[in-house]
Amino acid sequence: MASTPTDAADLTGTPAPPASTAFTIDTPRLEDAAGCARIHVESWRDAYGDLLEDHVRWFGKAALERRTAQWTAMLTPGDPQYGRSTIAVGRAPDGQVVGFATGGETRDEDAPRPLELFALYTDSAWHGTGLGRALVEAVIGDEPASVWVAAENPRARRFYEKLGFKADGAEKVEEHLANLRDIRMVR
């Protein structure tokens, strides 16, 4: 299990490969909030570390605390903001959270599809194990859906293409994320 980061410098290690690539997919519990937050912060570092300059803000202790609060709210039964989302977690054989996905009814006004994959993040040691695909299937199945992905994240774009998603020409700029440019992919 990864140690709890205290600042951006603590999040630079390469995770050890899993001893087994066996995993299970299930519904997260409130006690999984810290594990989901860890995956969220570490995956953001891996995906956006070269794109976001303020590493302490996005990948350090404050980010982990924000994500833990966010996940605690998301996993609290009856939370109105997140109650419409489907959330699935991937677990290693020891029960540790090693990935998550969230999805639900699209948030786009010009929705090209009824469903949207909101987020998918896995521990980098689990890339290529089938975990990401299984998490996507758990939250949106093989239904027509959309997903927003950073334009400068070729790994994610290739992954979604393997699942049948294609860029539809829609773009948006995430001003709160140092003007990160996202593209929408649909299937």
KOLFIPA-457262 format. One line per 2 residues: number of its first residue (from 0); for each residue x, y, z of N, C-alpha, C, O. Coordinates in nm, 4 decimals. Each point is the difference from the previous one (the first is absolute). Example, Ala and Ser with C-alpha at 12.3 -4.5 7.8 and 13.67 -1.06 7.14 Angstrom:
// KOLFIPA-457262
0) 1.3190,-0.5690,0.7800,-0.0890,0.1190,0.0000,0.0900,0.1200,0.0000,0.1036,-0.0019,0.0665  -0.1386,0.1069,-0.1385,0.0820,0.1190,0.0060,-0.0770,0.1090,0.0730,0.0509,0.1108,0.0169
// end
This chain:
// KOLFIPA-457262
0) 0.0849,-0.1176,0.0000,-0.0849,0.1176,0.0000,0.0890,0.1233,0.0000,0.0999,0.0049,0.0718  -0.1355,0.0935,-0.1512,0.0788,0.1227,-0.0073,-0.0138,0.0795,0.1282,-0.1046,-0.0016,0.0649
2) 0.2114,0.0711,-0.0293,-0.0063,0.0834,0.1189,-0.0817,0.1242,-0.0295,-0.0160,0.0386,-0.1158  -0.0355,0.0237,0.2200,-0.0758,0.1221,-0.0155,0.0948,0.1126,-0.0342,0.0964,0.0229,0.0730
4) -0.1209,0.0488,-0.1828,0.0910,0.1058,-0.0390,-0.0104,0.1202,0.0918,-0.1072,0.0300,0.0527  0.2193,0.0391,-0.0335,-0.0017,0.1216,0.0790,0.0233,0.1217,-0.0860,-0.0407,0.1095,0.0389
6) 0.1034,-0.1227,-0.1525,0.0146,0.1084,-0.0960,0.0247,-0.0606,-0.1368,0.0092,-0.1220,-0.0136  0.0015,0.2062,-0.0872,0.0127,-0.0508,-0.1368,0.1221,-0.0889,-0.0171,-0.0030,-0.0934,-0.0801
8) 0.1096,0.1200,0.1531,0.1220,-0.0793,-0.0141,-0.0210,-0.1451,0.0423,0.0717,-0.0886,-0.0465  -0.1690,0.0630,0.1340,-0.0249,-0.1358,0.0470,-0.0730,-0.0854,-0.1033,-0.0126,-0.1210,0.0184
10) -0.0349,0.1811,-0.1251,-0.0799,-0.0726,-0.0978,0.0769,-0.0297,-0.1280,-0.0597,-0.0056,-0.1075  0.1892,-0.0133,0.1169,0.0792,-0.0194,-0.1210,0.0475,-0.1426,-0.0196,0.0636,-0.0293,-0.1012
12) -0.0919,-0.0594,0.1935,0.0478,-0.1368,-0.0120,-0.0795,-0.0798,-0.1006,-0.1157,0.0321,-0.0272  0.1757,-0.1353,-0.0284,-0.0680,-0.0902,-0.0906,-0.0550,-0.1150,0.0819,0.0753,-0.0646,0.0728
14) -0.2054,0.0368,-0.0826,-0.0561,-0.1078,0.0794,0.0551,-0.1350,-0.0432,0.0331,-0.0214,-0.1166  -0.0243,-0.0677,0.2120,0.0437,-0.1356,-0.0299,-0.1098,-0.0707,-0.0782,-0.1182,0.0250,0.0236
16) 0.1551,-0.1122,-0.1155,-0.1035,-0.0732,-0.0725,-0.0780,-0.0892,0.0968,0.0549,-0.0473,0.0995  -0.1818,0.0248,-0.1288,-0.0787,-0.0844,0.0899,0.0531,-0.1430,-0.0004,0.0444,-0.0507,-0.1030
18) -0.0497,-0.0132,0.2192,0.0436,-0.1388,0.0107,-0.0926,-0.0903,-0.0809,0.0418,-0.1039,-0.0512  -0.1663,0.1443,0.0408,-0.0987,-0.0734,-0.0782,-0.0829,0.1033,-0.0753,-0.0286,0.1073,0.0531
20) -0.0098,-0.1384,-0.1749,-0.0843,0.0930,-0.0743,-0.1476,-0.0323,0.0176,-0.0849,0.0546,-0.0705  0.0544,-0.1438,0.1650,-0.1399,-0.0288,0.0303,-0.0596,0.1201,0.0710,0.0642,0.0602,0.0861
22) -0.1857,-0.0257,-0.1219,-0.0686,0.1102,0.0650,-0.1477,-0.0315,0.0064,-0.0491,-0.0889,-0.0696  -0.0206,0.1618,0.1531,-0.1450,-0.0083,0.0064,-0.0552,0.1402,-0.0197,0.0669,0.0993,0.0285
24) -0.1887,-0.0929,-0.0773,-0.0707,0.1259,-0.0182,-0.1191,-0.0024,0.0936,-0.0755,-0.0972,0.0034  0.0588,0.2047,0.0727,-0.1181,0.0065,0.0846,-0.0386,0.1443,0.0296,0.0615,0.0943,-0.0497
26) -0.1643,-0.0798,0.1313,-0.0497,0.1311,0.0400,0.0832,0.0481,0.1180,0.0208,-0.0744,0.0959  0.0274,0.1997,-0.1025,0.0819,0.0495,0.1110,-0.0833,0.0258,0.1253,-0.1204,0.0252,-0.0057
28) 0.1896,-0.0327,0.1180,-0.0592,0.0283,0.1311,0.0633,0.1280,0.0534,0.1040,0.0435,-0.0495  -0.1654,0.0156,0.1486,0.0504,0.1241,0.0582,0.1455,-0.0142,0.0440,0.0785,0.0938,-0.0142
30) -0.0429,-0.2081,0.0664,0.1382,-0.0210,0.0457,0.1009,-0.0069,-0.1157,0.1206,-0.0063,0.0239  -0.1685,0.0073,-0.1482,0.0886,0.0016,-0.1166,0.0386,0.1417,-0.0429,0.0772,0.0164,-0.0944
32) -0.1293,0.0858,0.1620,0.0239,0.1388,-0.0413,0.1491,0.0318,-0.0094,0.0433,0.0592,-0.0989  0.0349,-0.0965,0.1976,0.1440,0.0314,-0.0016,0.0703,-0.0724,-0.1151,0.0877,0.0580,-0.0640
34) -0.1237,-0.1813,0.0369,0.0609,-0.0742,-0.1100,-0.0357,0.0597,-0.1357,0.0851,0.0095,-0.0884  -0.2104,0.0307,0.0720,-0.0413,0.0646,-0.1249,0.0718,0.1337,-0.0160,0.0423,0.0349,-0.1102
36) -0.0285,0.0396,0.2191,0.0703,0.1289,-0.0057,0.1454,-0.0204,-0.0400,0.0532,0.0763,-0.0806  0.0109,-0.1771,0.1353,0.1403,-0.0282,-0.0347,0.0131,-0.0298,-0.1485,0.0877,0.0547,-0.0668
38) -0.1737,-0.1404,0.0151,0.0023,-0.0324,-0.1433,-0.0247,0.1260,-0.0822,0.0662,0.0219,-0.1014  -0.1604,0.0602,0.1442,-0.0343,0.1218,-0.0731,0.1219,0.0918,-0.0114,0.0334,0.0459,-0.1092
40) 0.0325,-0.0194,0.2217,0.1146,0.0915,-0.0001,0.1180,-0.0593,-0.0772,0.0612,0.0688,-0.0817  -0.0294,-0.1939,0.1065,0.1142,-0.0610,-0.0681,-0.0245,-0.0130,-0.1503,0.0922,0.0187,-0.0794
42) -0.2142,-0.0504,0.0402,-0.0314,-0.0111,-0.1418,0.0036,0.1359,-0.0680,0.0440,0.0117,-0.1144  -0.0901,0.0905,0.1845,0.0104,0.1356,-0.0556,0.1456,0.0374,-0.0199,0.0355,0.0602,-0.1014
44) 0.0493,-0.0954,0.1973,0.1426,0.0289,-0.0150,0.0559,-0.0689,-0.1238,0.0745,0.0606,-0.0771  -0.1103,-0.1867,0.0584,0.0485,-0.0752,-0.1156,-0.0535,0.0580,-0.1308,0.0738,0.0105,-0.0980
46) -0.2010,0.0268,0.0959,-0.0631,0.0468,-0.1237,0.0282,0.1462,-0.0304,0.0159,0.0372,-0.1162  -0.0095,0.0467,0.2202,0.0063,0.1440,-0.0213,0.1237,0.0659,0.0595,0.0105,0.1227,-0.0001
48) 0.0824,-0.2015,0.0504,0.1200,0.0555,0.0627,0.0795,0.0918,-0.0902,0.0605,0.0963,0.0472  -0.0597,-0.1248,-0.1773,0.0713,0.0848,-0.0955,-0.0847,0.1179,-0.0477,0.0516,0.0917,-0.0638
50) -0.1812,-0.0939,0.0945,-0.0910,0.1019,-0.0515,-0.0385,0.1048,0.1053,-0.0351,0.1128,-0.0347  0.0417,-0.1496,0.1616,-0.0367,0.0917,0.1081,0.1255,0.0375,0.0777,0.0740,-0.0871,0.0457
52) -0.0508,0.2157,-0.0312,0.1252,0.0472,0.0602,0.0041,-0.0062,0.1522,0.1053,-0.0298,0.0564  -0.2141,0.0564,0.0104,-0.0009,0.0092,0.1460,-0.0150,-0.1401,0.0615,-0.1090,-0.0396,0.0411
54) 0.2196,-0.0337,-0.0359,-0.0053,-0.1390,0.0465,-0.0448,-0.0132,0.1442,-0.0697,-0.0956,0.0340  0.1077,0.1884,0.0507,-0.0429,-0.0093,0.1397,-0.1521,0.0105,0.0084,-0.0637,-0.0739,0.0750
56) 0.0057,0.1661,-0.1521,-0.1459,0.0187,0.0021,-0.0736,-0.1217,-0.0531,-0.0980,-0.0442,0.0599  0.1440,-0.0105,-0.1717,-0.0746,-0.1061,-0.0667,0.0368,-0.1398,0.0452,-0.0819,-0.0914,-0.0089
58) 0.2047,0.0730,0.0576,0.0458,-0.1361,0.0288,0.0540,-0.0184,0.1409,0.0461,-0.1093,0.0328  -0.0499,0.2101,0.0508,0.0569,-0.0060,0.1338,-0.1023,-0.0323,0.1083,-0.1099,-0.0482,-0.0274
60) 0.1492,0.0760,0.1494,-0.0823,-0.0317,0.1169,-0.1359,0.0694,-0.0059,-0.1020,-0.0613,0.0314  0.0997,0.1896,-0.0717,-0.1274,0.0720,-0.0077,-0.0931,-0.0652,-0.1018,-0.1207,-0.0087,0.0229
62) 0.1761,-0.0372,-0.1353,-0.0812,-0.0680,-0.1011,-0.0572,-0.1302,0.0556,-0.1164,-0.0326,-0.0235  0.1979,-0.0401,0.0962,-0.0472,-0.1248,0.0595,-0.1106,0.0272,0.1017,-0.0979,-0.0744,0.0064
64) 0.1127,0.1791,0.0722,-0.1042,0.0353,0.0966,-0.1296,0.0400,-0.0706,-0.1082,-0.0405,0.0424  0.1181,0.1200,-0.1503,-0.1192,0.0396,-0.0768,-0.0684,-0.1217,-0.0613,-0.1221,-0.0140,0.0061
66) 0.2021,-0.0725,-0.0645,-0.0585,-0.1197,-0.0634,-0.0612,-0.0931,0.1039,-0.1030,-0.0620,-0.0261  0.1640,0.0513,0.1422,-0.0586,-0.0844,0.1050,-0.1353,0.0553,0.0419,-0.0950,-0.0763,0.0181
68) 0.0849,0.2083,-0.0023,-0.1284,0.0624,0.0341,-0.1018,-0.0230,-0.1123,-0.1163,-0.0306,0.0261  0.1610,0.0456,-0.1505,-0.0884,-0.0217,-0.1145,-0.0523,-0.1434,-0.0010,-0.1199,-0.0226,-0.0165
70) 0.2101,-0.0742,0.0342,-0.0408,-0.1399,-0.0022,-0.0855,-0.0356,0.1209,-0.0909,-0.0823,-0.0110  0.1180,0.1418,0.1238,-0.0848,-0.0244,0.1170,-0.1427,0.0458,-0.0306,-0.0959,-0.0704,0.0316
72) 0.0818,0.1884,-0.0932,-0.1330,0.0489,-0.0378,-0.0642,-0.0926,-0.1031,-0.1174,-0.0352,0.0118  0.1948,-0.0037,-0.1124,-0.0547,-0.0855,-0.1054,-0.0488,-0.1344,0.0525,-0.0977,-0.0557,-0.0501
74) 0.1659,0.0047,0.1503,-0.0329,-0.1335,0.0507,-0.0928,0.0018,0.1206,-0.0335,-0.1049,0.0552  -0.0076,0.2238,-0.0148,-0.0946,0.0115,0.1111,-0.1399,-0.0237,-0.0546,-0.0442,0.0728,-0.0889
76) -0.0257,-0.1723,0.1398,-0.1344,-0.0289,-0.0506,-0.0896,0.1240,0.0069,-0.0029,0.0719,0.0999  -0.0699,-0.0496,-0.2094,-0.0942,0.1106,-0.0050,0.0580,0.1323,-0.0434,-0.0723,0.0996,-0.0033
78) 0.2007,-0.0944,-0.0305,0.0597,0.1265,-0.0434,-0.0670,0.0426,-0.1309,0.0076,-0.0725,-0.0992  -0.0734,0.1899,0.0978,-0.0772,0.0395,-0.1193,0.0867,0.0336,-0.1215,-0.0440,-0.0201,-0.1132
80) 0.1641,0.0700,0.1333,0.0843,0.0383,-0.1126,0.0481,-0.1215,-0.0780,0.0106,0.0055,-0.1225  0.0180,-0.1129,0.1905,0.0586,-0.1158,-0.0668,-0.0943,-0.1194,-0.0096,0.0374,-0.1038,-0.0545
82) -0.1576,0.1170,0.1061,-0.0922,-0.1121,0.0050,-0.0413,-0.0553,-0.1346,-0.0456,-0.1140,-0.0082  0.0606,0.1929,-0.0985,-0.0408,-0.0462,-0.1333,0.1116,-0.0727,-0.0726,-0.0219,-0.0511,-0.1098
84) 0.1380,0.0451,0.1666,0.1143,-0.0638,-0.0650,0.0062,-0.1483,0.0334,-0.0404,-0.0436,0.1078  0.0915,-0.0315,-0.2024,0.0349,-0.1383,0.0261,0.1501,-0.0002,0.0263,0.0767,0.0577,-0.0771
86) -0.0351,-0.1213,0.1840,0.1411,-0.0043,0.0374,0.0399,-0.1455,0.0181,-0.0708,-0.0776,0.0642  0.1838,0.0418,-0.1209,0.0554,-0.1345,0.0186,0.1462,0.0136,0.0372,0.0691,0.0909,-0.0461
88) -0.0228,-0.1822,0.1299,0.1419,-0.0039,0.0348,0.0570,-0.1349,-0.0407,-0.0695,-0.1016,-0.0032  0.1988,0.1044,-0.0280,0.0739,-0.1221,-0.0237,0.0845,-0.0269,0.1231,0.0586,0.0918,0.0574
90) -0.0527,-0.2165,-0.0175,0.0761,-0.0376,0.1188,0.1049,-0.1057,-0.0343,-0.0235,-0.0911,-0.0794  0.1386,0.1067,0.1417,0.1045,-0.1019,-0.0068,-0.0454,-0.1182,0.0858,-0.0957,0.0127,0.0764
92) 0.1628,-0.1270,-0.0878,-0.0384,-0.1154,0.0811,-0.0034,0.0275,0.1507,-0.0747,-0.0648,0.0732  0.1561,0.1617,-0.0266,-0.0012,0.0321,0.1429,-0.1103,0.0976,0.0396,-0.0092,0.0390,0.1164
94) -0.0753,0.0011,-0.2128,-0.1111,0.0902,0.0282,0.0311,0.1473,-0.0212,-0.0901,0.0836,0.0068  0.2169,-0.0502,-0.0324,0.0397,0.1391,-0.0209,-0.0634,0.0545,-0.1277,-0.0038,-0.0689,-0.1019
96) -0.0462,0.1934,0.1076,-0.0544,0.0657,-0.1181,0.1153,0.0320,-0.0944,0.0966,0.0654,0.0393  -0.1068,-0.1118,-0.1646,0.1050,0.0248,-0.0988,-0.0539,0.0724,-0.1230,0.0736,0.0229,-0.0960
98) -0.2009,0.0130,0.0986,-0.0583,0.0752,-0.1101,-0.1450,0.0302,0.0273,-0.0629,-0.0614,0.0862  0.0097,0.1581,-0.1616,-0.1412,0.0323,0.0113,-0.0493,0.0593,-0.1310,0.0780,0.0492,-0.0816
100) -0.2083,-0.0552,0.0638,-0.0665,0.0657,-0.1121,-0.1323,0.0548,0.0504,-0.0635,-0.0572,0.0886  0.0232,0.1703,-0.1477,-0.1310,0.0575,0.0299,-0.0663,0.0352,-0.1321,0.0671,0.0374,-0.0962
102) -0.1967,-0.0494,0.0920,-0.0740,0.0329,-0.1204,-0.1462,0.0196,0.0318,-0.0446,-0.0242,0.1122  -0.0293,0.0682,-0.2117,-0.1426,0.0203,0.0180,-0.0587,0.0780,-0.1147,0.0570,0.0060,-0.1090
104) -0.1726,0.0543,0.1349,-0.0659,0.0813,-0.1010,0.0906,0.1157,-0.0380,0.0583,0.0646,0.0871  -0.0460,-0.0380,-0.2161,0.0917,0.1023,-0.0470,-0.0276,0.1361,0.0632,-0.1135,0.0329,0.0345
106) 0.2203,0.0448,-0.0203,-0.0100,0.1347,0.0556,-0.0003,0.1061,-0.1102,-0.0203,0.1180,0.0285  0.0423,-0.1581,-0.1531,0.0097,0.0947,-0.1106,-0.1377,0.0458,-0.0466,-0.0918,-0.0809,-0.0141
108) 0.0781,0.2114,-0.0096,-0.1243,0.0525,-0.0546,-0.0225,-0.0496,-0.1427,-0.1135,-0.0273,-0.0392  0.2200,0.0159,-0.0375,-0.0092,-0.0470,-0.1381,0.0331,-0.1487,-0.0083,0.0691,-0.0441,-0.0919
110) -0.1179,-0.0311,0.1867,0.0357,-0.1401,0.0164,-0.0181,-0.0825,-0.1269,-0.1111,-0.0124,-0.0516  0.2217,-0.0442,0.0014,-0.0097,-0.0871,-0.1165,-0.0404,-0.1428,0.0387,-0.0399,-0.0794,-0.0851
112) 0.0510,0.0485,0.2134,-0.0326,-0.1325,0.0515,-0.0685,0.0173,0.1360,0.0215,0.1010,0.0671  -0.1031,-0.1976,-0.0263,-0.0703,0.0142,0.1276,0.0887,-0.0216,0.1233,-0.0284,0.0531,0.1074
114) 0.1348,-0.1305,-0.1233,0.0884,-0.0307,0.1124,0.1347,0.0676,-0.0173,0.0426,0.0304,-0.1114  0.0241,-0.0073,0.2251,0.1341,0.0569,-0.0013,0.0868,-0.0753,0.0999,-0.0432,-0.0289,0.1116
116) 0.1638,-0.0020,-0.1517,0.1008,-0.0505,0.0922,0.0648,0.1233,0.0602,0.0686,0.0743,-0.0701  -0.0896,-0.0518,0.1991,0.0499,0.1214,0.0648,0.1482,-0.0105,0.0335,0.0753,0.0956,-0.0181
118) -0.0342,-0.2112,0.0666,0.1390,-0.0157,0.0433,0.0386,-0.1466,-0.0034,-0.0814,-0.0883,0.0267  0.2075,0.0643,-0.0600,0.0591,-0.1334,0.0059,0.1461,0.0183,0.0355,0.0755,0.0627,-0.0743
120) -0.0362,-0.1171,0.1870,0.1402,0.0075,0.0423,0.0395,-0.1314,0.0641,-0.0750,-0.0579,0.0786  0.1942,0.0119,-0.1135,0.0534,-0.1217,0.0610,0.1442,0.0254,0.0432,0.0697,0.0847,-0.0558
122) -0.0282,-0.1588,0.1547,0.1397,0.0016,0.0415,0.0825,-0.0393,-0.1224,-0.0342,-0.0962,-0.0687  0.1408,0.1681,0.0408,0.0769,-0.0265,-0.1219,0.0568,-0.1412,-0.0050,0.0246,-0.0522,-0.1088
124) -0.0034,-0.0101,0.2228,0.0487,-0.1378,0.0009,-0.1033,-0.0961,-0.0591,0.0335,-0.1126,-0.0368  -0.1576,0.1567,0.0281,-0.1075,-0.0843,-0.0508,-0.0354,0.0299,-0.1452,-0.0924,-0.0607,-0.0541
126) 0.1639,0.1529,-0.0100,-0.0245,0.0257,-0.1419,0.0277,-0.1279,-0.0791,0.0966,-0.0711,0.0278  -0.1802,0.0428,-0.1245,0.0199,-0.1161,-0.0861,-0.0502,-0.1315,0.0566,0.0217,-0.1051,-0.0604
128) -0.0882,0.1085,0.1747,-0.0477,-0.1238,0.0622,-0.1462,-0.0308,-0.0314,-0.0501,-0.1064,0.0365  -0.0188,0.1992,-0.1043,-0.1439,-0.0165,-0.0246,-0.0853,0.0707,0.1039,-0.1223,0.0042,-0.0126
130) 0.1855,0.0511,0.1148,-0.0749,0.0680,0.1059,-0.0786,0.1192,-0.0529,-0.1177,0.0153,0.0327  0.1804,0.0695,-0.1138,-0.0685,0.1173,-0.0529,-0.1228,-0.0374,-0.0811,-0.1069,0.0585,0.0178
132) 0.1216,-0.1546,-0.1056,-0.1133,-0.0470,-0.0820,-0.1123,-0.0533,0.0896,-0.1171,0.0303,-0.0228  0.1520,-0.1082,0.1230,-0.1015,-0.0559,0.0899,-0.0727,0.1091,0.0775,-0.1206,-0.0097,0.0230
134) 0.1929,0.1131,0.0172,-0.0640,0.1105,0.0718,-0.0961,0.0772,-0.0909,-0.1094,0.0373,0.0424  0.1504,-0.0136,-0.1666,-0.0885,0.0684,-0.0949,-0.1266,-0.0829,-0.0202,-0.1107,0.0538,0.0027
136) 0.1268,-0.1837,-0.0229,-0.1161,-0.0873,-0.0197,-0.0917,0.0011,0.1216,-0.1218,-0.0105,-0.0139  0.1796,0.0232,0.1326,-0.0804,-0.0002,0.1217,-0.0875,0.1245,0.0133,-0.1085,-0.0069,0.0577
138) 0.1544,0.1208,-0.1105,-0.0783,0.1226,0.0195,-0.0836,0.0415,-0.1207,-0.1037,0.0641,0.0172  0.1462,-0.0990,-0.1402,-0.0816,0.0372,-0.1172,-0.0270,-0.1173,-0.0933,-0.0662,0.0163,-0.1024
140) 0.1168,-0.1337,0.1368,-0.0212,-0.1163,-0.0853,0.0573,0.0235,-0.1378,0.1060,0.0609,-0.0142  -0.1757,-0.1091,-0.0880,0.0439,0.0248,-0.1372,-0.0956,0.0962,-0.0696,-0.0085,0.0025,-0.1228
142) -0.0630,0.0761,0.2021,-0.0981,0.0955,-0.0504,0.0664,0.1175,-0.0715,0.1166,0.0301,0.0255  -0.1900,0.0362,-0.1146,0.0502,0.1239,-0.0584,0.0274,0.1003,0.1118,-0.0827,0.0188,0.0893
144) 0.1984,0.0449,-0.0951,0.0397,0.0906,0.1075,0.1027,0.0996,-0.0514,0.0509,-0.0120,-0.1114  -0.0222,0.1101,0.1951,0.1053,0.0966,-0.0301,0.0971,0.0049,0.1166,-0.0306,-0.0444,0.1107
146) 0.1487,0.0995,-0.1378,0.1011,0.0209,0.1030,0.0830,0.1208,-0.0420,0.0324,0.0158,-0.1177  0.0014,0.0686,0.2132,0.0909,0.1119,-0.0247,0.1389,-0.0431,0.0414,0.0183,-0.0577,0.1072
148) 0.0798,0.0853,-0.1916,0.1374,-0.0415,0.0274,0.0940,0.1136,-0.0385,-0.0241,0.0718,-0.0970  0.1311,-0.0566,0.1737,0.0983,0.1039,-0.0318,0.0568,-0.0262,-0.1393,0.0433,-0.1109,-0.0311
150) -0.0443,0.2137,-0.0509,0.0510,-0.0138,-0.1370,0.1453,-0.0450,-0.0001,0.0434,-0.0707,-0.0909  0.0318,0.1117,0.1927,0.1423,-0.0341,0.0076,0.0252,-0.1239,0.0864,0.1053,-0.0121,0.0625
152) -0.2023,-0.0796,-0.0593,0.0151,-0.1247,0.0729,-0.0156,-0.1147,-0.1008,-0.1048,-0.0645,-0.0052  0.2092,0.0396,-0.0745,-0.0126,-0.1009,-0.1055,-0.0268,-0.1407,0.0525,-0.0676,-0.0783,-0.0669
154) 0.1183,0.0450,0.1836,-0.0241,-0.1338,0.0555,-0.1497,-0.0212,0.0226,-0.0551,-0.1032,-0.0382  -0.0100,0.2012,0.1004,-0.1436,-0.0119,0.0258,-0.0790,-0.0033,-0.1307,-0.0939,-0.0782,-0.0145
156) 0.1319,0.1620,-0.0789,-0.0708,0.0026,-0.1279,0.0090,-0.1352,-0.0704,-0.0997,-0.0493,-0.0529  0.2185,-0.0106,0.0521,0.0153,-0.1336,-0.0619,-0.0838,-0.1038,0.0735,-0.0618,-0.0856,-0.0633
158) 0.0590,0.0924,0.1965,-0.0799,-0.0944,0.0782,-0.1474,0.0101,-0.0399,-0.0642,-0.1014,-0.0274  0.0109,0.2242,0.0242,-0.1414,0.0169,-0.0343,-0.0281,-0.0416,-0.1444,-0.1079,-0.0518,-0.0289
160) 0.2016,0.0733,-0.0608,-0.0177,-0.0454,-0.1380,-0.0146,-0.1521,-0.0045,-0.0788,-0.0524,-0.0788  0.1541,-0.0184,0.1625,-0.0115,-0.1466,0.0047,-0.1384,-0.0435,0.0475,-0.0451,-0.1105,-0.0303
162) -0.0221,0.1989,0.1055,-0.1355,-0.0304,0.0477,-0.1075,0.0504,-0.0950,-0.1190,-0.0064,0.0310  0.1614,0.0571,-0.1481,-0.0954,0.0428,-0.1014,-0.0328,0.1486,-0.0004,-0.0860,0.0431,-0.0768
164) 0.1516,0.0357,0.1598,-0.0246,0.1440,0.0035,0.0797,0.0689,-0.1112,0.1100,-0.0425,-0.0354  -0.1683,0.1491,-0.0180,0.0669,0.0826,-0.1014,-0.0270,0.1460,0.0312,-0.1082,0.0347,0.0475
166) 0.2062,0.0511,-0.0739,-0.0181,0.1441,0.0202,-0.1130,0.0479,-0.0893,-0.0075,-0.0365,-0.1174  -0.0817,0.1196,0.1744,-0.1127,0.0502,-0.0788,0.0155,0.1466,-0.0388,-0.0926,0.0590,-0.0556
168) 0.2085,0.0007,0.0843,0.0255,0.1383,-0.0372,-0.0302,0.1016,0.1087,0.0403,0.1157,-0.0117  -0.1101,-0.1560,0.1170,-0.0298,0.0930,0.1099,0.1235,0.0172,0.0876,0.0718,-0.0961,0.0276
170) -0.0484,0.2185,0.0153,0.1132,0.0316,0.0878,-0.0458,0.0959,0.1076,-0.0984,0.0720,-0.0171  0.1700,-0.0716,0.1276,-0.0213,0.1001,0.1049,0.1328,0.0244,0.0695,0.0890,-0.0851,0.0000
172) -0.0778,0.2026,0.0590,0.1209,0.0375,0.0719,-0.0335,0.0063,0.1481,-0.0944,0.0677,0.0405  0.1724,-0.1386,0.0398,-0.0180,-0.0036,0.1450,0.0827,0.1131,0.0605,0.1163,-0.0193,0.0356
174) -0.1771,0.1374,-0.0243,0.0728,0.1168,0.0497,0.0566,-0.0231,0.1396,0.1103,0.0453,0.0308  -0.1855,-0.1159,0.0538,0.0457,-0.0266,0.1368,0.1156,-0.1005,0.0041,0.0601,-0.0216,0.1052
176) -0.0298,-0.0384,-0.2178,0.1113,-0.0950,-0.0102,0.1061,0.0524,-0.0965,0.0448,-0.0715,-0.0896  -0.0058,0.1961,0.1090,0.1058,0.0623,-0.0808,-0.0298,-0.0074,-0.1494,0.0896,-0.0209,-0.0817
178) -0.2180,0.0385,0.0476,-0.0448,-0.0008,-0.1397,0.0246,-0.1323,-0.0721,0.0296,-0.0020,-0.1195  -0.0418,-0.1063,0.1917,0.0114,-0.1337,-0.0577,-0.1107,-0.0175,-0.1042,-0.1166,0.0282,0.0278
180) 0.1524,-0.0741,-0.1460,-0.0966,-0.0183,-0.1085,-0.0481,-0.1443,-0.0019,0.0799,-0.0934,-0.0050  -0.2120,0.0765,0.0090,-0.0629,-0.1314,-0.0056,-0.0697,-0.0181,-0.1331,-0.0485,0.0960,-0.0599
182) 0.0441,-0.2190,0.0149,-0.0794,-0.0355,-0.1163,-0.1030,-0.1019,0.0435,0.0223,-0.0766,0.0938  -0.1364,0.0762,-0.1631,-0.1027,-0.0982,0.0316,0.0130,-0.1166,-0.0966,0.0186,0.0185,-0.1203
184) -0.0288,-0.1379,0.1750,0.0009,-0.1213,-0.0805,-0.1330,-0.0699,0.0223,-0.0532,0.0010,0.1110  -0.0008,-0.0617,-0.2162,-0.1303,-0.0679,0.0086,0.0085,-0.1369,-0.0651,0.0876,-0.0279,-0.0818
186) -0.1811,-0.0556,0.1210,-0.0164,-0.1304,-0.0674,-0.1485,-0.0299,-0.0105,-0.0384,-0.1043,-0.0530
// end
